[in-house]
Amino acid sequence: MDRVRAIADAVLYEGYLLWPYRRSALKNRRRWTIGGVYPRRYAERNNDHWTVYAEFLLEAAPKSDVEVTLRFLHAVHRQVMDGDTPVDELQRAGETHMTWQEAAERELSSGRISVRRMLGGPVRIPVAVPPGTDEEPITDHGGAGGAGEARFVRSWERVAGWVDVSAEPAEDGVVRVRVEVVNSGDAEEHDDAVQGGMLSAHVVARAGGGGAFVSCTDPPERLAGAVATCERDGLWPVLAGERGGHDTVLAAPIVLYDWPQVAPESPGDLFDGTEIDRLLILSVLSLTEDERREMAATDPKARRILERCGALSSDELLALHGTLRDPRRDVW
């Protein structure tokens, strides 16, 4: 598995759906709070971000370039339809299907941008996700049809903004790269702002042409002063990928360390990285049958958590009890 994408996906879904993973839970009724970049009017009125940015150093060669990728979740409304009638819940083949919220992954890449071009002024990459809908027939758990006219209708609103990428000289042979994400939407109310927001927004920057990023956490002594002048708001840049590599930066709304990794003992995403996996899994296993049915009906990702937790062996559960590692060595 690509290490950068594994970590970026963990960031993407951090807080997406929280224990107890059910629609009826109050904390899942007003979600999408981690790393949100919202329309400006709403954000300024509610002390939220409408723009986030990070600066980091790049040791550049004459032909160095950078590729910047913006990733975020886009809120999606999932409506259950019984024929032409929208319903809150529907029973089919012994299963419950609920009208609720989901999310779609959005990813936008700048392509390769030369350092020379960035030094000439900000390079703007438009963010333009049009509104849309799609439909999915409701099937039984085994994937067979037979649900008649029952279906999910998913709809999403417009997300608009841009990413500016620029650079300026910092030291001899070193430039300060700045990446700024802006939401230019005009929503003012909470629900509209969530639908038009860039949720869990984060940036991955990859250097090419002989360029090498500098750690913002543990820079070499000769560049410590230049690193100290780098500014950030809403994004924290760290080196990512293979330990010791300097070709990738992950700028995330969560403070990470250089070269973060997913623990090999982890059985999969639980969307709540601030909690202990073992306790969350045991909590899932202790749910009542009614609670499990609601969890499965709330979100397809919640259903997969339920299935994955139920399939864990005793050895896999024991591995989550605790592991000792030498922080001075790469033992992952």
N, C-alpha and C positions, 0 to 999 in steps of 0.2 A: 504494500500500500504506500502511496506517495505520502511522505511524512508531513509535508506542508499542508496538503489537502486534508489529511486526517485531523490536524490541529485546527485548521481553518473551519472545518465542518463542526468541530466541537464548539468553537467560538460562535459559529452561525446559529447553532441550536441551543446555546446556553440560555436557560430561562424560557425556552419556547413553550414548554408545558411542564408545570410543577406538580410534585406530589400533592394530592393523591391522584393526579392525572385524570380527573373527572370534570365534566362540564359544570357540575353543581358546586364545585369548590370556588369560593369567593375569589381566591387569588388567581384563578384561571379565567375570570370574567373580564378583568382589566389587565391584560398582559402586554407583551411587546414593549417592555421598558428598557431592556439592556441594549445599549449601543444604538438607540434610535436616532435617526436624523430626520426631523419632521419639517413640514412646511413652515416658513418663517413666521407668519402671523401667529400661528398656534404656539410655536416654540418660544417666541419672545414673551407672549402673554403668560406662559406656564413655566418659564425658566428651564426650557429644554433646549437641546441642540438643533439648530437648523443648518449649521456648518460645523465640520470637524476637520482637523488638520494635524499633520505630523511633519517634523523635519528630522533628517538624518544625513549622515555624511557618506559620501562615495569617493573612494580613491579611484580616480579616473585616468584611463589611458586615452591617447588621441582619438581612438575610434570607439570609445565606450558608449553604451546606450542603456536605457532602462525601459522595461515594460511594466506597466501598472495595471493591476486588475482590481476592480471594485466588486465586492460581493455583498449581497444583503438578502433578507427575506422580505417578501411582498405579501401583505395580508390578503387572504382569499376568503370570501364568504361561501360556505357550502350549504346550499338549500336542498332539503329533501322534498321531492315532488311525488305525489300520488296521483298519477295521471296529470291533469292540468292544475291540480290543487297543491299549493305549497303547504307543507305540514311541519310541525315541530319534531315529531317522532313518527317512525313507521316500523311495524313489525313484519318481518318476512323470514320464513323458514326458521323460526325460533330465534332470530336475531333482531336486535334493536338498531335502528339507524337514526341518527340525530342531526338536526340542523345545527351547524356550529361553524367555527373558524378554523381555517388551515393556513398554510403559507406556501408560496412558490419561491424557489431559489432563483435569484437573478444574478447574473455575472456579466461584467462588461470589461473588455480589455482595450488598452490604448494602442496595442501594437508597439513595435520598437521605436523609441524616441531617442535620438542622439543627444548626448550631453551638450553639444554645440547648439542644437536647436533649443534646448531648455534654458540655456544661458541667455538666449535672445529674448526671453519673455515667457509667460505662462502658456503652456500648450493645453488647450481646452478640449475635453472629451465630453460630448453631450450624453446625458442620461435621459432617455425618453422611452418609457414603457407605456404603451397605449392601454386603455381599458379594454376588457374583453370578457368572454364567457366560454365555457365548454360544458359538455354533458357526459355523464358516465352512467350506464345502466346499473341498477343495484342487483347484485348477484348474491347467491348464497355463499357461505364461508368456503366452500370447495371450489368456487369460481364458476359454477354453472349458472345458467340463466334461469328463466322461469319466473321472474319477478313482475312480469307484465309491464305496465307503464311506469313502474317505480324507477326513479333515477335521481342522481345527484346533479344539480346545476351549480357550477362554480362560477363566481364572478369576481372581478377585481377592478380597481380604479386606476387612474393614471398616476404614474410617478414621474416627476420631472426634476431636472437639475443638471449638474455638471461636475466634472472632476478637473481641477487645474493642477498641472504638473510643471514645476519650474525649478531652477537651480541658480546658485550664485557662488562665486569663489569663496572658499573658506581658508584654505592654506595652499601652499604650493602643491599642485597635483591633486588637490582635494576640493570637492564641491559640496555645498549644502543643498540637498534635494528637499523640496517641499511638495507635499501632496495634500490638496484641500478638496473635500467633498461638500457640495452645496445642494440643498433641497430648495428648489425654486417654486414649489407648489403654493397654492393660496388658501388652503383649508384653514378654518379657524376653530372648529369644534373637535372634540377628542376623537370621536369615531371616524370622522372624515380625515383627520390628521393621521390616524393609524393606518387607514387604507391608502393614504398617499405618502406614507413614510418609508424610508430606507431603514429597515429594522435589523438590528445586530450588524450594522454596517462595519466592514473592515476592508483593509487594502493589503494586497500582496504585491511587492515590487521585486522584480528580478533583473539583475545586472548582466550585461553582455559586453562583448568586445574588450575583455580584459579588466573591466571594472570590478571593484570589491567594496562592499559595504563595511562600515565601521560599527562596532558594538556601541550602543548608547548606554549600556549597563556597565560594561567593563572595557572602556576604550584604552588603546595604548597611551602611555604617558604623554607622548608628543602631541596627541590629538585631544587630550582631556579638556583643554580649554575651549577648543572649537566645538566639541560635543556639548559642553555646558551652555553654549549660546543657542543650541537648537531648541525651538519652541514646539509645544504640542498642546492640543486641546481635544479631548475625546478619543484620541488614538494614541496608543503606546507602542513604539516600534522596537522589535527585537529581531535578532538574527534567527532564521528558521531553516529547516531542512536537516541535512546530515551534520552531525556535530563537527565543529571546526570549519564548516563552509561559510563563505562570506558573499555568496551570490544572491541571497534571498533575504528580504525583510518582510515580516508580518507586522502590520500596524493594526492593533486590535483595541476594542473598547475595554478589554480586560488586561490588567497588568500581568505580563508573563515574564519568564526568564529567557535568556538566549537558548536557542535550540530546544524548545519545549517538545515533549513527546507524550503520546498516549501510553499509559502504563500497560504492559503486555497482559496483566491480569484482568484488565477491563473486558467484560463480556459484550460491551456495546454502549451506545449513548443512552444516558438517562436524563439528559437535558438539564441537569442540576449539579454542575461540577463543584459547587461549594459544599455539597453534602458527601457523605461517605457511601460509596456504591453498595457496600454490603448491607448497610441499614436500609437503604432504599429498596434493595431487592427483597430483603426479608419482609419489609412492609408490604410490598406488592404481593408476596406469597401469602400474607395473612389476610388479604381482602376477602370479604364475603362474596358469595356468588352474585348477589345483586350489584355489589360494587364493581366486580369484574366485568359484568355485562355493560355497566355504564362506562367504564374505562375503555372497553373495546369499541363502544359506539361513539365515543367522544372524538377520536382522531385515529387515523390508520397507523400513525407512528406510536401512539399509546397502545394500540392493539399489539404491535410488534414487541414493545417492551414487555407486555403481559406474557406473550408467547415465549419470548426469550428467557424471561425469569423462570417460567415454569419448566423449561427444558434443561436448566443448569444441573449438572451432576454435583454430588457431594464434594468431590475433589475441586471442582471449579468454585464452589462456594467457599471452601476452606482456603483457597488461594487468595480470596479477598480479605481474609482476616488480618493480614499484615505482612509486609515484606521489608527487610532491611537492605539498604543499598549504601555503597560508599559514594558520597557526593563528590569525591575527588576523581572518580573514574566514570567512564561511559559504560555502564553495565546494562543498558537497555538495548 
